[in-house]
Amino acid sequence: MWFEILPSVIIVMASVAVPHGIAYIFNKVLNGNMYRRDVTEMDQKLQYLRDVRLTNDAYKMAGLENIPDGSDEEDDCEFEEIEEECDEEEES
């Protein structure tokens, strides 16, 4: 009958859903948030701020096409200011 396929469907659905749940739990335990992004270290904080600057959304995927080719003086100043602010936070 038709209900004989239910165990197979349940196994397939569970094998698809379980990795997402495990990833959520691991990220919540290890990073303190449900996303993979962790901003406790300086390098990761700068990557987070770079993504926010380029796409206005830290969780939107952005490739190399979104990074400007030339280096503007304004961008360099912003990066240096951010780095100085982060250094001040670490000292205090």
C-alpha positions, 0 to 999 in steps of 0.5 A: 500500500501507499503507507509503506513508503512513509518510513523511507520518506521519514528517513530521507527528510530526517537526513536532510533536516538533521545537519541544519539543526546540528549546525544551528546547535554547534554555532549557538554553543561555540559562537553564541549566535546561530550564524557561522560568523563570530566576531570575537577576534580582530580579524573576524571583526574586520571581515564583518565590518568589510561585508557591512561596508560593501553590501550593507548586510553582513550575512549577504554573500558578496564575491570579489566583484563587489570589492572596488578595484582601486584604493580610494583614500577615503576607504583607507581612512575608514579602515584605519579609523575602524582599526583604531577603534577596535584597538581602543576597545581591546585595550580597555 
